[in-house]
Amino acid sequence: MKIALQFAMPSELHALPGARELAPLETVSGVPIFEIAPDILACAGGVSKVNAAMAAELLCLRYGVDLILNAGVAGCFTDLPTGTLVVASEFVQHDVDTTAVGDPIGLVSTVNQVAFPTWQPERCAELLASLGYPAVTGRVSTGDWFAVKGQRAEWIRGTFSPLLTEMEGGAIAQVCLRNGVRFVSVKSVSDHLFSDSQAEEYFDFGQALEALGRAVLPLAKALQKAGR
């Protein structure tokens, strides 16, 4: 099984042990592609949905991956401790709105669905736990907006009931769906949207990166082994 680890930011990719010292196999459309382990590729595709979708399509079509494991830090709508690992059960895109033509909020046209399930999230959470990295599962919202406390965050929470929010996973899920590629996502809580210290939390998310870096490659190897 060929797996790709897709991050948004280089700091997330560099949280993997030894990743900072690796030279890319190649750079395509501005995206450096690394081989982290045999048949395990990795990239930091960039922040936001367009960058994420472009990198995911590259991994699907140019490299023929069987599974994309999206990993990164995310803001939390609840009080989960910083560094908590969350296996996304499904994604919604909170900034898609064609309700003016009668569609439900969040409906993504062409594929005509609101929620984008991930591949066997409970099994992935169990695999993480068996490796010594306990995780919870939950819905994650995606949108081209760095989420902060306020009316918009309250609207997203009330409308979609997500556990976390970030800027890439929903786009990757959509690309994987259309390419018939399995999609798994693991997020590490970096900040809390309704905390008065959210900004300080986000700009000091070393604990979240550390938790992510420890768990992602072991999970990828476990998935690879299980898929053989």
C-alpha positions, 0 to 999 in steps of 0.5 A: 500500500502506498500512503501519502502524509499530507500536511499544510505547513512545513512545521507540521511536516518537520515534526516527523522524526528526521523529516527536516534533514530529508531532500525532496524526491522532486518539487512539482507545482511548488510542492516538494515531495519527500519519501519518509519511509518505503512507500510512504510519501509526505508533503506540506501542500500549503494552507487553505483549500485550493493549496490542499486540493492541488497537492492531494490531486498531485498525490493521487494522479502523479504518485498513485497513492492508495491512501492519503493521511492528512495531519495537522494542528486544528482549533477546538470548539470544546475544552479538549486539552492541547495536544489531544489527537482527534481522528476525523470521522467526517468533514464539512466545509463551513464556507460553502453556501448556495442556500440562495438557490435552495441548497442546504448549507454546506452542500458541495456541488458536483458531488452533491453532499455536505458531509465527507466521511473518512475511511474507518475512523474508529479503526484508526483511533484503535490503531493509534491507541494500540500504538500508545497514542490515545485519540478521540473521533469527531467531525471537523469543519474546514474553511478558508478562514482562520477561526477566532472567537466571535459570531462566525465561530458561534455560527459554525458551532451551532450549524455544523456541530464540529469538534475542530476547525481547520483549513484543508481537510475538507478539500482533501476529502473531496479530492480523495472521494472523486479519485477513489482514494482512501482518506484518513485525517488526524488532527492535534488540538493547538488552540481553543476558539472560545478561550481568551488566550487563543492567540497565545495558544496558537503561536505556541503550539509546540505541544500540539506538533510534538503529539502529532509528530510522534503518532503520524508515522507509526499510524501510517506504518500500521495502516500500511501493514494492515493493508498488505 
